[in-house]
Amino acid sequence: MEKTLTQAVLAAIKDLYGQEVDPKTVQVQKTRSEFEGNLTLVVFPFLKISRKKPENTAADLGEWLKNNCELVSDYNVVKGFLNLVISAQTWTDLLNKIDADEHYGEKQSTADSKLVMIEYSSPNTNKPLHLGHVRNNLLGWSLAKIMEANGNRVVKTNIVNDRGIHICKSMLAWLKWGNGETPETSGKKGDHLIGDYYVAFDKHYREEIKDLVAQGMDEEKAKQEAPLIKEAHEMLVKWENNDPEVRALWKKMNEWVYAGFDETYKALGVSFDKIYYESQTYLEGKEKVEEGLQKGFFYRRDDNSVWADLTKEGLDEKLLLRSDGTSVYMTQDIGTAKLRFQDFPIDQMIYVVGNEQNYHFQVLSILLDKLGFKWGKDLVHFSYGMVELPNGKMKSREGTVVDADDLISAMIADARKTSDELGKNADLTEEERQEIARKVGMGALKYFILKVDARKNMLFNPEESIDFNGNTGPFIQYTYARIQSILRKAGEQTTVLPAAYKPSTKEVDLIQKISEYGAAVEQAGKDYSPSGIANYCYELTKAFNQFYHDYSILNADTEEEKQFRLVLARNVGKTLKNGMALLGIEVPERM
């Protein structure tokens, strides 16, 4: 509608004032609620051309549009703003168009669409996923869905940090104190089991440091001389040298962890198209660094370490290979980039990583560009803030982080408890109630995290998130379920839109709100902002609930009103379902 109106305004200016103007100067926006009209044209950019006062210019354009553009039925002028009343038939036609398109407002990709790769999750294989990973995974998945809805082809990837001293710590602890324990014999998820041994290593390591310090050794030296850390380093060297026993143990324990991760990912509703492993990428990275060294991009110091001098770019010098030839995280990311570019013709790369890594990705972008990756210079670091809980509830057995599995279980349990207390779903089976609790609990968790601007630190309040009123996932889910209940009661009557029906102001407002979904999706894609979609879904939900409060649907005064409002409600429901899906949130048919 806005595009058609823009073309009409351009034609009006040429007809009235004999000049062509840049389409970008045509500013059309939603009319403010205190004024009559649906769309408002800002006329100030055209005053030099018209050589008239703002009010007179607006009146000229309003009269021309009323007489020559079938969209416009009337207008009014407020200073330099032309408020346009869009014709009733236009709104009916628009609702028909929305109704005919199951994914109205979303774009479909083609074989020629831009290929966007999105990396998220990036776990370590020495511990289970925690609350920080939850925000990361939810943001990554939602961003992938939003980019797809903007017509891009998307590849979702994960880089698993499966090598290094931290992995060896868990392995060594299991060898020393595990007594052959497995996920099956312990009844624990594999990632939790390995996480326990990582904690056990730290506990014994601290005791050794304490003993050495008590014997008179300096604390920093004690950290290096403690027998456990020396053994862990010896194990790392054996791993680097492909020792068969160490590698076999590493593979077995990692497989336990991956099985545990998969359960958590499934519960979160996220997945990946391709998973990369640091154990496979770090050697590739070392090769690319050596290549950059030969081409003069990098330099080697006297101690044999390799560095990139980025002082000309306003940064500092960055270590790429240690003096002993071992790699750093930057080396791994370069190697991963090499493999990814071999695997996919990437047009854009988006890294979903916390804001503590802002500098890392600033450097990585420059290095990848120097090494010839065409998307390196324009890589996007989707930087997000920390997420915390207001109290110690749902802390993991380590007592230091919030475990993702514990959080998920607690959210579903809270949703079930709240639903039971409100007396909802009394007529459903136990299996149906639990499935609804899962959808509502996960919806509450996801929405509460995603509605916040990702760049900001946030406080996750489980009790607040599960509320059935206010700006929450359950509030939107409940509204969707209410709409489905109305449609079920109406039966087959929901299929016909009256041809000559003239919608009321409130009905027009709701159609207009639905029609804004496409603009919300487009803006969310430009801004990399799941919170934009969450905000739109909430605003549409509020608009429908206000409409439902003011107007009856099933008991409307006339059959035409009833039919029109049923179609209107159906498309509010459809749009909410599609919008929430971009956030990775399921909407239950009953609540």
Solvent accessible surface area in square Angstrom, and as a share of the most:
residue,aa,sasa,rsa
1,M,56,0.25
2,E,83,0.37
3,K,172,0.73
4,T,74,0.43
5,L,0,0.00
6,T,25,0.15
7,Q,113,0.50
8,A,15,0.12
9,V,0,0.00
10,L,32,0.16
11,A,48,0.37
12,A,0,0.00
13,I,0,0.00
14,K,108,0.46
15,D,97,0.50
16,L,68,0.34
17,Y,39,0.15
18,G,62,0.60
19,Q,91,0.40
20,E,132,0.59
21,V,28,0.16
22,D,76,0.39
23,P,73,0.46
24,K,178,0.76
25,T,46,0.27
26,V,15,0.09
27,Q,86,0.38
28,V,32,0.19
29,Q,87,0.39
30,K,96,0.41
31,T,13,0.07
32,R,157,0.57
33,S,115,0.74
34,E,105,0.47
35,F,76,0.31
36,E,122,0.55
37,G,22,0.22
38,N,17,0.09
39,L,4,0.02
40,T,7,0.04
41,L,0,0.00
42,V,15,0.09
43,V,0,0.00
44,F,95,0.39
45,P,50,0.32
46,F,1,0.00
47,L,44,0.22
48,K,187,0.79
49,I,35,0.18
50,S,10,0.06
51,R,217,0.79
52,K,95,0.40
53,K,139,0.59
54,P,34,0.21
55,E,80,0.36
56,N,74,0.38
57,T,0,0.00
58,A,0,0.00
59,A,39,0.30
60,D,34,0.17
61,L,0,0.00
62,G,0,0.00
63,E,80,0.36
64,W,42,0.15
65,L,0,0.00
66,K,85,0.36
67,N,107,0.55
68,N,91,0.47
69,C,15,0.09
70,E,160,0.72
71,L,20,0.10
72,V,7,0.04
73,S,52,0.34
74,D,61,0.31
75,Y,50,0.19
76,N,40,0.21
77,V,47,0.27
78,V,45,0.26
79,K,147,0.62
80,G,0,0.00
81,F,72,0.30
82,L,0,0.00
83,N,3,0.02
84,L,0,0.00
85,V,33,0.19
86,I,5,0.03
87,S,20,0.13
88,A,31,0.24
89,Q,96,0.43
90,T,18,0.10
91,W,3,0.01
92,T,2,0.01
93,D,74,0.38
94,L,21,0.10
95,L,0,0.00
96,N,70,0.36
97,K,130,0.55
98,I,0,0.00
99,D,42,0.22
100,A,92,0.72
101,D,61,0.32
102,E,119,0.53
103,H,80,0.36
104,Y,41,0.15
105,G,24,0.23
106,E,32,0.14
107,K,113,0.48
108,Q,136,0.61
109,S,55,0.35
110,T,87,0.51
111,A,91,0.71
112,D,137,0.71
113,S,19,0.12
114,K,88,0.37
115,L,9,0.04
116,V,0,0.00
117,M,1,0.00
118,I,0,0.00
119,E,7,0.03
120,Y,0,0.00
121,S,2,0.02
122,S,31,0.20
123,P,1,0.01
124,N,36,0.19
125,T,2,0.01
126,N,2,0.01
127,K,65,0.27
128,P,10,0.06
129,L,3,0.02
130,H,48,0.21
131,L,7,0.03
132,G,23,0.23
133,H,22,0.10
134,V,0,0.00
135,R,0,0.00
136,N,9,0.05
137,N,0,0.00
138,L,4,0.02
139,L,1,0.01
140,G,0,0.00
141,W,39,0.14
142,S,0,0.00
143,L,0,0.00
144,A,0,0.00
145,K,53,0.22
146,I,0,0.00
147,M,9,0.04
148,E,59,0.27
149,A,6,0.05
150,N,29,0.15
151,G,12,0.12
152,N,17,0.09
153,R,82,0.30
154,V,20,0.11
155,V,14,0.08
156,K,16,0.07
157,T,0,0.00
158,N,1,0.00
159,I,5,0.03
160,V,4,0.02
161,N,15,0.08
162,D,3,0.01
163,R,22,0.08
164,G,12,0.12
165,I,47,0.24
166,H,34,0.15
167,I,6,0.03
168,C,2,0.01
169,K,37,0.16
170,S,1,0.01
171,M,3,0.01
172,L,11,0.05
173,A,0,0.00
174,W,22,0.08
175,L,98,0.49
176,K,86,0.37
177,W,85,0.30
178,G,4,0.04
179,N,152,0.78
180,G,47,0.45
181,E,46,0.21
182,T,33,0.19
183,P,20,0.12
184,E,144,0.64
185,T,105,0.61
186,S,34,0.22
187,G,71,0.68
188,K,76,0.32
189,K,45,0.19
190,G,5,0.05
191,D,0,0.00
192,H,12,0.05
193,L,1,0.00
194,I,3,0.01
195,G,1,0.01
196,D,30,0.15
197,Y,20,0.08
198,Y,60,0.23
199,V,59,0.34
200,A,24,0.18
201,F,1,0.01
202,D,54,0.28
203,K,122,0.52
204,H,58,0.26
205,Y,30,0.12
206,R,159,0.58
207,E,83,0.37
208,E,43,0.19
209,I,20,0.10
210,K,152,0.64
211,D,82,0.43
212,L,30,0.15
213,V,62,0.36
214,A,88,0.69
215,Q,142,0.63
216,G,69,0.66
217,M,55,0.25
218,D,92,0.48
219,E,94,0.42
220,E,104,0.47
221,K,109,0.46
222,A,0,0.00
223,K,76,0.32
224,Q,125,0.56
225,E,61,0.27
226,A,0,0.00
227,P,72,0.45
228,L,4,0.02
229,I,15,0.08
230,K,91,0.39
231,E,61,0.27
232,A,0,0.00
233,H,93,0.42
234,E,105,0.47
235,M,15,0.07
236,L,33,0.16
237,V,86,0.50
238,K,101,0.43
239,W,3,0.01
240,E,54,0.24
241,N,110,0.56
242,N,98,0.50
243,D,40,0.21
244,P,107,0.67
245,E,143,0.64
246,V,13,0.08
247,R,60,0.22
248,A,62,0.48
249,L,17,0.09
250,W,34,0.12
251,K,125,0.53
252,K,85,0.36
253,M,5,0.02
254,N,6,0.03
255,E,91,0.41
256,W,33,0.12
257,V,0,0.00
258,Y,52,0.20
259,A,58,0.45
260,G,1,0.01
261,F,4,0.02
262,D,86,0.45
263,E,102,0.46
264,T,1,0.00
265,Y,15,0.06
266,K,172,0.73
267,A,41,0.32
268,L,1,0.01
269,G,39,0.37
270,V,8,0.04
271,S,56,0.36
272,F,35,0.14
273,D,85,0.44
274,K,75,0.32
275,I,66,0.33
276,Y,7,0.03
277,Y,52,0.20
278,E,13,0.06
279,S,18,0.12
280,Q,110,0.49
281,T,0,0.00
282,Y,10,0.04
283,L,97,0.48
284,E,42,0.19
285,G,0,0.00
286,K,52,0.22
287,E,105,0.47
288,K,24,0.10
289,V,0,0.00
290,E,63,0.28
291,E,55,0.25
292,G,0,0.00
293,L,34,0.17
294,Q,154,0.68
295,K,123,0.52
296,G,58,0.56
297,F,76,0.32
298,F,9,0.04
299,Y,76,0.29
300,R,100,0.37
301,R,93,0.34
302,D,159,0.83
303,D,85,0.44
304,N,73,0.37
305,S,5,0.03
306,V,0,0.00
307,W,48,0.17
308,A,1,0.00
309,D,67,0.35
310,L,0,0.00
311,T,77,0.45
312,K,197,0.83
313,E,76,0.34
314,G,66,0.64
315,L,32,0.16
316,D,77,0.40
317,E,59,0.26
318,K,50,0.21
319,L,47,0.23
320,L,0,0.00
321,L,7,0.04
322,R,111,0.41
323,S,54,0.35
324,D,106,0.55
325,G,25,0.24
326,T,41,0.24
327,S,7,0.05
328,V,27,0.16
329,Y,121,0.46
330,M,2,0.01
331,T,0,0.00
332,Q,5,0.02
333,D,14,0.07
334,I,0,0.00
335,G,0,0.00
336,T,2,0.01
337,A,0,0.00
338,K,36,0.15
339,L,31,0.16
340,R,1,0.00
341,F,70,0.29
342,Q,119,0.53
343,D,69,0.36
344,F,48,0.20
345,P,94,0.59
346,I,0,0.00
347,D,62,0.32
348,Q,24,0.10
349,M,0,0.00
350,I,0,0.00
351,Y,2,0.01
352,V,0,0.00
353,V,25,0.14
354,G,6,0.06
355,N,52,0.27
356,E,121,0.54
357,Q,66,0.30
358,N,76,0.39
359,Y,86,0.33
360,H,23,0.10
361,F,10,0.04
362,Q,96,0.43
363,V,0,0.00
364,L,0,0.00
365,S,17,0.11
366,I,38,0.19
367,L,0,0.00
368,L,0,0.00
369,D,66,0.34
370,K,65,0.28
371,L,14,0.07
372,G,62,0.59
373,F,12,0.05
374,K,133,0.56
375,W,4,0.02
376,G,0,0.00
377,K,145,0.62
378,D,101,0.52
379,L,20,0.10
380,V,27,0.16
381,H,38,0.17
382,F,14,0.06
383,S,26,0.17
384,Y,23,0.09
385,G,1,0.01
386,M,111,0.50
387,V,14,0.08
388,E,98,0.44
389,L,23,0.11
390,P,59,0.37
391,N,80,0.41
392,G,45,0.43
393,K,106,0.45
394,M,36,0.16
395,K,98,0.41
396,S,8,0.05
397,R,136,0.50
398,E,45,0.20
399,G,45,0.43
400,T,108,0.63
401,V,64,0.37
402,V,16,0.09
403,D,1,0.01
404,A,0,0.00
405,D,26,0.14
406,D,49,0.25
407,L,0,0.00
408,I,9,0.05
409,S,71,0.46
410,A,25,0.19
411,M,0,0.00
412,I,29,0.15
413,A,59,0.46
414,D,45,0.23
415,A,1,0.00
416,R,41,0.15
417,K,125,0.53
418,T,30,0.17
419,S,10,0.06
420,D,69,0.36
421,E,123,0.55
422,L,100,0.50
423,G,52,0.50
424,K,44,0.19
425,N,15,0.08
426,A,76,0.59
427,D,127,0.66
428,L,25,0.12
429,T,81,0.47
430,E,105,0.47
431,E,143,0.64
432,E,80,0.36
433,R,65,0.24
434,Q,79,0.35
435,E,70,0.32
436,I,16,0.08
437,A,3,0.02
438,R,77,0.28
439,K,44,0.19
440,V,3,0.02
441,G,0,0.00
442,M,8,0.03
443,G,2,0.02
444,A,0,0.00
445,L,0,0.00
446,K,12,0.05
447,Y,0,0.00
448,F,13,0.06
449,I,0,0.00
450,L,0,0.00
451,K,51,0.22
452,V,35,0.20
453,D,38,0.20
454,A,10,0.08
455,R,180,0.66
456,K,124,0.53
457,N,104,0.53
458,M,16,0.07
459,L,101,0.50
460,F,0,0.00
461,N,44,0.23
462,P,12,0.08
463,E,122,0.55
464,E,97,0.44
465,S,0,0.00
466,I,14,0.07
467,D,66,0.34
468,F,20,0.08
469,N,105,0.54
470,G,36,0.34
471,N,51,0.26
472,T,7,0.04
473,G,1,0.01
474,P,0,0.00
475,F,32,0.14
476,I,0,0.00
477,Q,0,0.00
478,Y,64,0.25
479,T,1,0.01
480,Y,8,0.03
481,A,5,0.04
482,R,79,0.29
483,I,0,0.00
484,Q,25,0.11
485,S,33,0.22
486,I,8,0.04
487,L,25,0.12
488,R,100,0.36
489,K,149,0.63
490,A,5,0.04
491,G,39,0.37
492,E,146,0.66
493,Q,72,0.32
494,T,15,0.09
495,T,87,0.51
496,V,90,0.52
497,L,26,0.13
498,P,13,0.08
499,A,88,0.68
500,A,91,0.70
501,Y,24,0.09
502,K,159,0.67
503,P,10,0.06
504,S,39,0.25
505,T,103,0.60
506,K,84,0.35
507,E,0,0.00
508,V,12,0.07
509,D,62,0.32
510,L,3,0.02
511,I,0,0.00
512,Q,10,0.05
513,K,34,0.15
514,I,1,0.00
515,S,28,0.18
516,E,43,0.19
517,Y,2,0.01
518,G,18,0.17
519,A,65,0.50
520,A,21,0.16
521,V,2,0.01
522,E,70,0.31
523,Q,93,0.42
524,A,2,0.01
525,G,9,0.09
526,K,132,0.56
527,D,79,0.41
528,Y,54,0.20
529,S,26,0.17
530,P,2,0.01
531,S,19,0.12
532,G,29,0.28
533,I,0,0.00
534,A,0,0.00
535,N,84,0.43
536,Y,11,0.04
537,C,0,0.00
538,Y,36,0.14
539,E,58,0.26
540,L,0,0.00
541,T,0,0.00
542,K,84,0.35
543,A,35,0.27
544,F,1,0.00
545,N,28,0.14
546,Q,92,0.41
547,F,5,0.02
548,Y,75,0.28
549,H,150,0.67
550,D,65,0.34
551,Y,60,0.23
552,S,52,0.34
553,I,4,0.02
554,L,55,0.27
555,N,129,0.66
556,A,19,0.15
557,D,133,0.69
558,T,72,0.42
559,E,101,0.45
560,E,87,0.39
561,E,35,0.16
562,K,34,0.14
563,Q,21,0.10
564,F,0,0.00
565,R,15,0.05
566,L,0,0.00
567,V,0,0.00
568,L,0,0.00
569,A,1,0.00
570,R,58,0.21
571,N,1,0.01
572,V,0,0.00
573,G,0,0.00
574,K,26,0.11
575,T,6,0.03
576,L,0,0.00
577,K,97,0.41
578,N,15,0.08
579,G,0,0.00
580,M,0,0.00
581,A,51,0.39
582,L,10,0.05
583,L,2,0.01
584,G,15,0.14
585,I,6,0.03
586,E,84,0.37
587,V,12,0.07
588,P,2,0.01
589,E,79,0.36
590,R,119,0.43
591,M,31,0.14
